[in-house]
Amino acid sequence: MSGVTLTAATRQNLLSLQDTASLTATTQNRLSTGLKVSSALDNPVSFFTSQALSQRSGDLGNLLDGISNGIQSIQAANQGITSIQKLVDQAKSVANQALSTQITTTGTASTAYSAASASTVNLFVNGVATSVALATTDTLDGALTKLNAVVGAGSFTKSTDGTKIVMNASSDVEFASAGDQTKLGFASGSGSGPTYGTTTAVGQSSDLSVSGVTARATLASQYNSLLTQIDQLAGDSSFNGTNLINGKGDNNNLTINFNPKGNSNLTVTATDETSAGLGLTSITGTSAKTSTVGQGNFLLNADINTTLNKLTTASSQLRTDASTFGSNLSVVQNRQDFSKNLINVLDTGSSNLTAADLNQEAANSQALSTRQSLGISALSLANQAQQGILQLLR
């Protein structure tokens, strides 16, 4: 048998060089990967703890998309409410304009008043059926007194010659028949006039002119158009398929999760900001106050005032709902900021467990390089004794 015998000093130096080479490989791996713990073999506790922290960070990062969508949905709803409030304000303006539009019926009879032709005169005052009983013994002044008692003080006067009836009523005065017109000396109207309930008045006399009724009806049409715009705007206030102001119901509510388990969340309750949800109804030819056909279209001040009260209630509801959405938005934004900061904390903690200190590893690499050079020199010195014997043999 034969073998190579190494001195103790040589073996020790070889072992040191092997350790240095192993440390150098470890240092180079850390420099290339940036990790001091790259697998469970390096440090099981640190590796799996880091993995858990990174996984939780990733789960929270996935939830941030849902939180962001929730914020945008709330902002879309809030923007919708803001715009609807402007439309409600416009509707108030229209109603107030209708209220300030004076309805008058004016004109002078073409024929002198004759007590001989007097009898009961059937009228509609702003759509309300009424009658005035005139006797054949009534003078013109007596007839005017009876007419004013029913229609309103100052509605009827006499002409400058003292023979004819002059109408200057602050209301829409219609006659049930042409005969009712001629009894007061007005020319008989032809055709059909407005229908009140189930009764249709005669066409207005050519001696009389009614103003304000058509203007109020036009404003009623504008009001209805604004209600349509409110409904359309509420329907368009959605984000990514979520609409929080187009109708109440659990299916319309928005739930925003703040943790992966779903036990930390916020449910944003949907509201109904459509015209129906705000308690606003279209203006029709039927009075909402009296339920009488023909007294609608803003003909009655009472209906307009009822509409204005509904608009005031609607504005209050919009302000309350906007405040609620604003509060929810603040909560969700706060949780969004919290989640972002927590993700940063988790990522930092995970990195601290596995990331290498590159400055330290670079210094280690330089030190190991020097140690390797010294080891080689030491190995050379350990072999000098044998080299001396070799010189003797030569």
SULVEN-V233641 format. One record per residue. N is the residue number from 1. SS is DSSP state (2 for helix, 1 for strand, 0 for the rest). Layout:
# SULVEN-V233641
n->(N/N)
ss->(SS/SS)
This chain:
# SULVEN-V233641
n->(1/2/3/4/5/6/7/8/9/10/11/12/13/14/15/16/17/18/19/20/21/22/23/24/25/26/27/28/29/30/31/32/33/34/35/36/37/38/39/40/41/42/43/44/45/46/47/48/49/50/51/52/53/54/55/56/57/58/59/60/61/62/63/64/65/66/67/68/69/70/71/72/73/74/75/76/77/78/79/80/81/82/83/84/85/86/87/88/89/90/91/92/93/94/95/96/97/98/99/100/101/102/103/104/105/106/107/108/109/110/111/112/113/114/115/116/117/118/119/120/121/122/123/124/125/126/127/128/129/130/131/132/133/134/135/136/137/138/139/140/141/142/143/144/145/146/147/148/149/150/151/152/153/154/155/156/157/158/159/160/161/162/163/164/165/166/167/168/169/170/171/172/173/174/175/176/177/178/179/180/181/182/183/184/185/186/187/188/189/190/191/192/193/194/195/196/197/198/199/200/201/202/203/204/205/206/207/208/209/210/211/212/213/214/215/216/217/218/219/220/221/222/223/224/225/226/227/228/229/230/231/232/233/234/235/236/237/238/239/240/241/242/243/244/245/246/247/248/249/250/251/252/253/254/255/256/257/258/259/260/261/262/263/264/265/266/267/268/269/270/271/272/273/274/275/276/277/278/279/280/281/282/283/284/285/286/287/288/289/290/291/292/293/294/295/296/297/298/299/300/301/302/303/304/305/306/307/308/309/310/311/312/313/314/315/316/317/318/319/320/321/322/323/324/325/326/327/328/329/330/331/332/333/334/335/336/337/338/339/340/341/342/343/344/345/346/347/348/349/350/351/352/353/354/355/356/357/358/359/360/361/362/363/364/365/366/367/368/369/370/371/372/373/374/375/376/377/378/379/380/381/382/383/384/385/386/387/388/389/390/391/392/393/394)
ss->(0/0/0/0/0/0/0/2/2/2/2/2/2/2/2/2/2/2/2/2/2/2/2/2/2/2/2/2/2/2/2/2/2/0/1/0/0/0/0/0/0/0/0/2/2/2/2/2/2/2/2/2/2/2/2/2/2/2/2/2/2/2/2/2/2/2/2/2/2/2/2/2/2/2/2/2/2/2/2/2/2/2/2/2/2/2/2/2/2/2/2/2/2/2/2/2/2/2/2/2/0/0/0/1/1/1/1/1/0/0/0/0/0/0/2/2/2/0/0/1/1/1/1/1/1/0/0/1/1/1/1/1/1/0/0/0/0/0/0/2/2/2/2/2/2/2/2/2/2/2/2/0/0/0/0/1/1/1/0/0/0/0/0/0/1/1/1/1/1/0/0/0/1/1/1/0/0/2/2/2/2/2/0/0/0/0/0/0/0/0/0/1/1/1/1/1/0/0/1/1/1/1/0/0/0/0/0/1/1/1/1/0/2/2/2/2/2/2/2/2/2/2/2/2/2/2/2/2/2/2/2/2/2/2/2/2/0/1/1/0/0/1/1/0/0/1/0/0/0/2/2/2/0/1/1/1/1/0/0/0/0/0/0/0/1/1/1/1/0/0/0/1/0/0/0/0/0/0/0/0/0/0/0/0/0/1/0/0/0/0/0/0/1/0/0/0/0/0/0/0/2/2/2/2/2/2/2/2/2/2/2/2/2/2/2/2/2/2/2/2/2/2/2/2/2/2/2/2/2/2/2/2/2/2/2/2/2/2/2/2/2/2/2/2/2/2/2/2/2/2/2/2/2/2/1/0/0/2/2/2/2/2/2/2/2/2/2/2/2/2/2/2/2/2/2/2/2/2/2/2/2/2/0/2/2/2/2/2/2/2/2/2/2/0)
